[in-house]
Amino acid sequence: MNIRYSFLLLLLFIFGNAQTQPQENFVKDNFTKQEFYIPMRDGTKLFTAVYIPKDISNKNKYPFLMQRTCYSIAPYGENEYRRSLGPNKYLMNDKYIFVYQDVRGRYMSEGTFTNMTPQVERKTKKDVDESTDTYDTIEYLIKNIKHNNGKIGQYGTSYPGFYTAVGTLAQHPALVASSPQAPISDFWNDDFLHNGRFMLGYFKTFPVFGVQKTKPENKSWYSNSMIKSTSEDGLKFYRDMGTLKDGYKKYYKDNFFMTEIMNHPNYDEFWQKRGILPHLKNINHAVMTVGGWFDAEDLSGPLNIYKTIEKTSPKAKNTIVMGPFSHGGWGREEGKHFHNQIYFGDSIATYYQKNIETKFFNHYLKGNTKQDAGLPEALMYDTGAKQWREFATYPPKEAQKVNFYLANGTLKNSAGQGSSEYYSDPNHPVLSSDNLKDFNGFTPRNYMSEDQRFAVGRPDVLTFTTDILTEDMTFAGEILSKLNIASTSTDADFAVKLIDVYPEDFKPAEKKDGVIYGNYHQMVRSEIMPARFRNSREKGEALVANQKTAVNFRLQDVVHTFKKGHKIQIQISSTWFPLFAVNPQKFMENPNFATKEDYTKAFIKVFEDSSIEVEVLK
């Protein structure tokens, strides 16, 4: 198997396009493939493959189901068929006109690729974006593919999820159903950045996103730029790399996307233009947003896209599904479903595909579009109780806000007068995992539910833990970290982890060999916040040394029941390496270009009026 083909398979796995094993030759026996270029309003032509059911006729019409992607619509050639079609085998068997398109500047399509193409004001035909490309594609398909039923749906996972989300703005009357899955909504909080802090664990992905092609390509032209692992100890690569500045100069000085990230440390116009949330207005068709609670790449996106559409588009039939999945995990059935070392149940992806996704598209594309599909408003998997829950509103209106105050190693129901202190040294950062092999991964995945015992007791980590719970406690909704801190340095990051501590004698229903589940410290949610952005994302602001300062930020949502006999724990640190680039802890206008000489040690206090605000279902 050649390197390029192996890498393509890896991308299919990572970005959620992998599917359950299809029937052999089903696609070729039941569909006719066509390939052609579709002209956009500015003259750019986008390469498109269409799989048309062989039994289509004037009396047997089919709707379209489309995916637009930057990850290749291979295999290319009208006699070369995909082994499966659509987001799942049930929809494939039900048969649609399946459409795949390379977006601008990717693979066989014309144009220049832009990461998260900004939405534009349309004054002339040259004013184009992904929503206009979606509209023009739909218009062409409706007019040129015979015997369609006049309806189209779209779907996609990860980057294709972004194209689906922004495609909801096409406002084409034929577009009746969209399912953005693991979509990016704002690069400031998805994928490469979290609250503006660079996610170093993504470092090896940049050839995919930052190398332009110069001609039509049916294979990955950027393969030679990929960084190859040299040791099973993946941490060695990041230690040897040095600073982020060092890594940029050594590997990516000619990578346009990495250069953009390095040169835009603040939430300036460059990043603002790439956020789609302000544009999600007046959507009037059915939207089902899908995400995974353990999606290390795009957890923010699905939650915020759903919430935004809920506020701005009352005519949209708006649904959200969040399962116990990593990035795109709902697209492939694994039987006994684990995330990392934690078991969540059997055939969970099949349940979603068969009862939710297939029902959504079949109803709106083949049924009565004006009627509701009968899906729950919010179908959320409780990752502690290990079961699906349905909510009429999300976050649930019945949830009550509760504050856990951080005091003397414990979580209390009222604020204290003292403080806790820890030591932070950027030269010796807190590791984000003790699984050294995992650092060789293309993107980080396992850390989202990983055992955090390795960080307990370190002088650079604060730990706050409840007593053993005497009854179940369910968190359902948003989490707000409200820290009051003082640092001897002029800048610092704050990484906050919410952890479920298992009983000492815990025995899971299903387990993995070699794992000690007694006293397991399972991470439930986490986030990082640079103090420089505490008042404004648009411009960094230095800390005043030793001055008490509020640093408030959102962790992403959870639906998680902490069971009776468990404990709730919060961990706080200022480094989280190599998952995130190290903050030099010295205020700089652009910390991306910090050198080792800029690294500053600090003593940091967290005052006892700091709290973690959660929403609890009573």
N, C-alpha and C positions, 0 to 999 in steps of 0.2 A: 504494500500500500504506500503510495507516494506521500511526501510531506504535505503537499497542498491539499490532497484529498483528506488526509488525517485531520488537518487543521479545520477544514470545512465541517467535518463531522463534529469536531469539538465545538465549533460555533453553533451548530444546530442544537447541540445539547445545552450549551450555556444559555442561549437566548430563547429556549422554550419551544423550538420548532420540532423537537424529537417527538414521535408519537408511538402509540402502541403498535405492535406488529400487524401490518395489514395482510389481507388475503393476497396470496401470490398472484400477480398479473391482473388484479382487479381493476386497476386504473386503466391499463392498456385495453382490457376487454370491454370496458364500459364507457370510455371517454375518447374523444378525438382532440388532439392537441393542435393549437394554432399559435404561431408567434408573429408578432408584428410590432411596429413602432406606432405610438399614439402621439400626434402632434399637440403640444400645449399652445396656449394663446400667444406666447412670445416666440413661437417657432421651434423651441427645443422639443426633441422627440424622445419619448420614454419607452424603453423596451418592455414588452408585455407578453406574457404567456397565458393562454386561455385554454382550459380543459372543458370541453362541451360534451354533455351526456349524449351517447349515440342514439338514444330513443327520443330525443327532443323533436318536437313537431308543432305544428300549429294547434293541435289538440292537446299536446303534452308540453306545456311551457315550463321553464325553470327560472328561478331568480339567480342573481349573481351573489357570490361570496368572495370578497376580495381581500388580499393582503398586499400592502406596499412596503417594501423593505430595502434597507441598505446592505443586507447580508447575502445577496445573490438569490436568484430564482432558479438556480441550477436544478436539473440538468438542462443544458441548452441544446437546441435542435428539435425539430418537430417530431422526429422519430425517437427521441429520448424522453422517457416518462418518469415522473416522480413515483416513488413507491407508495406514497399515500398523499391524500389531498385534504385540505381544510384543517381546522383545529383539532378534529377528532374523527375516529373511524365511523362513528354513528352518523355524523353529518355527511361523510364521504359516501356511506352506503345509501343514505337517503337521496343523494345526488343533487348537486347544484351546478351552475356554471362557475367553476372555480377560476379566479383571476389572480395572477401574481405579476408584480411590477417592480423593476429596479428603479429606485428614485433617482433624482437628478445627480449626475456625477458619479454614479456607482455602476460597476460592472458594464453592462451593455448599453446603458442609457447615456444620452448626451447631457451636457451641462457641467456645472461645477458643484461639487458637494460642499454643503455647509452644515456644520453640526447644529441641530435644532434650529432649522431655518426660521428666521424671524418673520412674524406676520407683518404685512405691509399694507399701506393705504393704497387702494387701487385707483389710480388716475389714468393710466395708460395700459396698453396690452403688455408692456414690458414689466409691469408691476405684478410679480408672481410670488407665490409662496406655496407651502404644501397644501393648503386648503384649495387654492385655485387649481393646482395640479390634480387634486382629488376630484374636483368638479369637472374639469375637462376630460379626465379619464372616464368618469361615469357617463358623461354626455356622449362620448364616442362609443362606449360599449352599448348603451341603450339603443343607439341609432344603427349600429353596424353588426351586432350579433343577433341573428334571426331567432325568433320564437322565444325570446326572453319574456318574463311576465311583468316587466316594468319596475321590479324592485331590486334593490341592492343592499347588501350588508357588508360590513368591513370588520376586520379583526386583526390583531397582531400583538406580539409579546415583546417587551423590552423596547428597543428602538422602534420596531414596527408598532408597538403600543403607542408611542408618541405620534407616529404618522396616523394612527387610527384616531387618537384623541383630537389632534389638530384637524383631521378630516371631518370631524363632526361639524366644523364651521363652514363646510362647503355649501351648505344650504341648498343642495340639489333635491328636487322633489322626489326623485327615485330612491334617495338614501333614507331607509326606514329603520335600520338597526346598526349600532356600532358597539363593539366590545373592545375597548382599550385594556390590555392586559399587561401588568407590570409596566405601565407607561411612565416615561419621564415627564415631569411637569415643569421643573425648574432646576437647571444644573447647579444652582446654589445649594440644593438640598437632596439631589439625586446623584447617584453614580459617583462622579469624580470629586464632588465637593459636599461637605456637610457643614452647614452654617459657614461656608467659605473656607473651611479647613480642607486642605488637599488630601484625598484618600490615596495614600501611597500604595496600598494593596492593589490599586488599579494600574500600577506603573507599567506592567508588561502588556497592557491592552492598547497602548497608544498607536502602534503602527496601523491598527484597524481603522482608526478614526482620524489620523492626521497626515496621511499620505495621499495626495491627489493622483489619479490616473491620467495618462496622456492620450489614451486611445480606448476604443471599446475592449473590454476584458471579460472573458468567461471564466477566469480563474483569479485567485487573490494575488494581485500585483504587489502587495505589501509584505509578502511572506518573508522575504530576505531581511526585513527590518525587525523581525520578531526576536526577542531575547531568549536565548536557550539556557535551560538550567544546567548547572555544572556540578551540583552536589545535592544529595538528599536533604541536607540541612539548608532549607530555603531561607532561613534567617541570615545565612552567611552573605548572600547576595546583597541584602539591604544594609548590613553592617559595612561591607566592603565598599558600597556605593558612596558613602559619605553623606553630605547634605543633599537636599533636593536640588540645589544649584549645581552641585557636582554631577548628579545623575542626569540632569537636563543637558549639561554640556557634553557629557560622555556619550549619551545615547540618542538624544532627541533634539539637538539644536536646529535640525532641519524639519522637524515635525510641526506643521502649522498649528495643530490643535494644542499641543503642549506649550508652544510659544504663546498662544493666546491666554492659556491659563496662567502661565508664569507672569505675564505682563499685566494681568487684570486681577490684582489681589482683593479689590473691593467690589461691591455689588454696583458697578457702574453701568453705563448705558449698554456696554457690550453684553453683560449678563441679563440686564432687564429686558432687552429686546428678545432674548431667548426663552423667557418665561411665558407659558401659554395661559396661565390661570387668569390674567386680566382680560383675555380675549374670549373666554368661554361664556358666551352670553347668547340668549335667544335660541337655544338649541330646542328643536321641537320634535325630535324623533326618540326612539327607544335607545337608551345607553346602559350597558351593563359593564361596569368597571370591575376588574378582577385583580387581586393581589395575593401575596403570601406573607404571613406574619414573620417569616424568617428569610425574607428577601433582602439580602445584604446590598443589593444594588438599587432597587426602586421600591422602597416601602412608602416613602413620602408621596410619590406620584399618584398612585391609585386613591389614597385617602383624601388628598387635597383636590384631585379632579372631581371625585364624587361630591365632596362637600361644596365645591364651587358651583357645580351644575345645579345642585340642590337649591342653592341660594339665588342663582341668576336665571334659571330656566324652568319656570313652573310648568311649561308645556311638555317638558321631557319626561318620558317614563324612565325614571332614574333608579338604578339598582347597583348595589355593591356586594361583592363576594370576596371574603378574605379567609383563606384556608391555611393549614399548618405546613405551608410549602416554602421551599427556597425559590430562587428566581426561575419562574416558568415551570415549576414542578407539577402543576396541574395538567400539563400537556403530556405527561408520560406516567403510565401506571407502573408502580413498583411492588404491588402486592402488599406486604407488610410495610407500612409507611413509617419510616424514620426520618427525622431531621438530625443529622449527625448521629448522636448516640441515644436520642430520645424517641421512643415509639409513640405514635399517635393513633394508630388504628389500621384497619385493612381496607384496601381498594378505595381510598379516599379520592384519588384522581378520577376513577371510573364513576363514582357517585356524582362528582361535579360534572363530568363530561356528559353523562347520560341524562341526568335529571335536571340540570341547570343550563349548561351551555347549549345543548341540542334543543331543549325546549324553547330557549330564548330565540334562537335563529329560526327554527321551524315555525314558531308562532308568527313572528313578525314578517317573515319572508314568504311563507306559504299559507298563512292564515289571515285573520282579520286584523289588520294593522291598527285600526282605531281602538280595538279592545286591549285591555291589559293582559299580559301573558300569565298572570297569576303567580308570578315569582314574588318572594318576600322582598321588601324594601332593602333589607340588609340581612344577608346570610353570613354569619361570622362564626368561625370555629373557635371555641373556647379551648385555648392551648393548655390550660391546667386541668379542666374537667374532662378533656378529650372528647368533646361532642360538639355538634353543630347547634347554633342558636339563631333564632330568627327575631328581628327587631322591626317594629313598625316605623321607628325613627332611629337615626344614628348620627351622633352618639345618642344612646337611649335617654329619653327625657326623664325616666324614673331614677337614673343614677344621681347620686348625691356627691358633692365635692367634699373630700376629706384631705386634711393636711397631716403628713407625717414629718415631725420636726427632728432634725439631726442633732443629737445631743449625747456626748460622752459614750459613743459606741452603740447607742440604742436609737430606736425610732419611737418618739413619744407623741402624745396628742396635744402638747402645749409647748410653747417656746421657752428656752432657757436663757440664762444670762452669760454663759461662758462661751468657750470656743474649743475646737479641735484643730490641731496643727499637723501638717506633714511637710516633708522635704521633697523638692522636685529638682532633678538634675537632667537637663536635656542630653548630656553626654552618656547618661546611664538610664535610659527610659524604661518605663514599665512596659513589658511585653503584652501584646494583645492576645497571645495564645501560647500554650506550651507544646503545641503540635508543630514541630519544626518542618515536617514534610508539607504541611498545608500552605506554608509560605511560598511554595513553588507553584501554587495554583494560578490559573489564568486570571481569575477574580476570587476574592475571599467569599466563602459561603458558610462554613461550619461555625464560625465564631458567634453567630446570632443566637445559638442555644447552647453554647459550649460551657463546660464546667469551669467556674471561676475560682476554684479553691487555690489555684496557683498564685493568685494576687493577694490573698488574705495574709495579713501580718507583715506586709512590706512597709518600710518607713515612708514610702512615697505613695501609699494608698490608704485612704480613710475608709473604714467599714462601720456601718450602722445596721443593727439587726434587731428585729422584734423578739419577744419571747415566743415560745411555741404557741401556735394558734389553737384556740379551743373550739373554733368553728370555721367553716369555709368562709372565705372572703373573695368576692369577685370584683376585679377591676374591669371596667368596660367603658372605654372612651379615651380621652386625651390625658396626657401626663405633662405637668409643668414643673420644671426644676426651678425653684426660687432660692438661689444661693446668695448669701451675704458673706463676702470674703474680704480678706486683706492679704496682700502679697508684698514681700520685700522687693519684688521685681516690677518692671513697668509693663509687662504683658504676661499672659498665661492662658492656657487652654483649660477647660474643665470637662472631663469625661465622666459621665454619670451612668451607672449601670443599675438596673432593677433586676433583682435576683430572687429566684425561688429556691430556698434551702430545704432539701428533702430530709425526712427523718433518718436517724442513724441506722435504723434497721430496714430501710426501704428496699422492697423487692418488686421490680417492675413486671408487668404482664409479659412483655417481651424485652429481651436485652441483647446487647452485643458482647461478645467474648472479651474478657480482660478489663471491662469497665466496672469500677467500684461505684455503685449507685447509692449506697448508704452515705448520707451527708453530701450528696451531689449538690453543687451550687449552680443551678441552671440559669443562665442569663435569659431574661424574659424580654427586656428592652434596654436600649442604650443609645446615647447620643453624645456628641462633642460640641463644645461652644468656645470659640476664641473670645476672651474678654474684650478684645479690641472692638468687637461689634455689638457690645452690650447696649449701646444707645442708638446706633445706626449701622445698617449694613453698608451704606454708601460710602462711609469714611471711617477708617479706624481711629481709635482714641486710646491714648496711653492710660494705664493705671497710674494713680498716684501711690508711690510706695508707702505701705503700712497704713493706708487709709481704707476704712470700711466702705465697701462698694457692692452694689446689687448687680448680680449677673443672672438674669432670668432667661430661660429658653425652654422650648417644647421638646420633649422626647416624642417619638411617634406613638400612636395609639396602641392599646392592647385590649384584648378580651381574654382574660386569664383568671382562673379561679385558683387562689392559694388555698390548698386543702388543709383541713384540720390535721394537726400534727406537723405541719410544715412551718417554716419561718420566712418572713419577708426581709430582704437585705438590700441596702444601698451601698455601692462602692463609688468612691470619687478619687480621681487622680488627675494629673495635668499632662501626662504623656500616655500614649497608647500606640506603641510601635511594634511592628512596621505597618499596622493597619492605616495609621494616619501619620503624615509628615510631622516632625518634631517642631514645636513652637520654640524659637530661640529664647523666649522669656525676657527678651529685651525689645522694647517697642521699636519697630522699624516701619517706614512707609510701605515697603514691600518685603514682608518676611520670607517670601519665596526665594529670595536671593541671599538669605542669611548664610554666613560662613561659620565654621566652628568657633572662630574668635568671638562671634556674637552670642554664643550660648552662655546663658546666665543662670546660675543656681538660685533657688529661691526657697524661703520658708513661707508657707501659705496657710492662713487660718480660715476655717469655715465656722462661722458663728452659729450659736444654738437657736437663733431665730430663723435660720435657713430651713426650708421644708421642701418636700416633694408633694405636690398637689395631684390627687388622682380622683377619678370618678368611680364610686363604689355602688354596686347594685345591692340594695337591701332586700 
